[in-house]
Amino acid sequence: MSATNLAYTSFLLRVAHSGSFPEMVSALLPCYWVCMYMGKLLSRVGSPVEEYRRWIFTYGGEEYEKSVKWVINTLDRFEVTKHQGEAMLKCFRTATIYEYLFLDSAMRKERFPFPVSPR
């Protein structure tokens, strides 16, 4: 696990543990939405690698898109106060930034600079 991955998953766990249900859904949505978007973009070019083709087919497919839209519609139907809506937006934005950082860290093959576990 990279440092960015640890930070991202720690953020998600904190929201799930101490935030509201709408905040948790708001924090999880960017991962699914970004995968759907990337799947749609990549489906235009495909891949010669079977594992990647399956990923593209799954996340770029109509069934996956339906599930993402269902979550978005569910999130839109939550009845929340102005304060709760602001907290949801903050969770969504923070998770979106982490999603970007996570993908970037994978492209850079990020590693911890020091061993995490004591030897």
KAMO-V53992 format. One line per field, one symbol per residue. psi: psi as a letter, one per 20 degrees, with the letter a starting at -180 (. if undefined). A space follows every 10 residues. Layout:
# KAMO-V53992
psi = ???
This chain:
# KAMO-V53992
psi = prhggggghh gghgghgiar ghgghhhhgh gggggggggg ghihhaqipg ghggggggij rhgggghghg gghgghipoq rggghhhggg gggghgghgg hggghghilp qqiqpgpq.
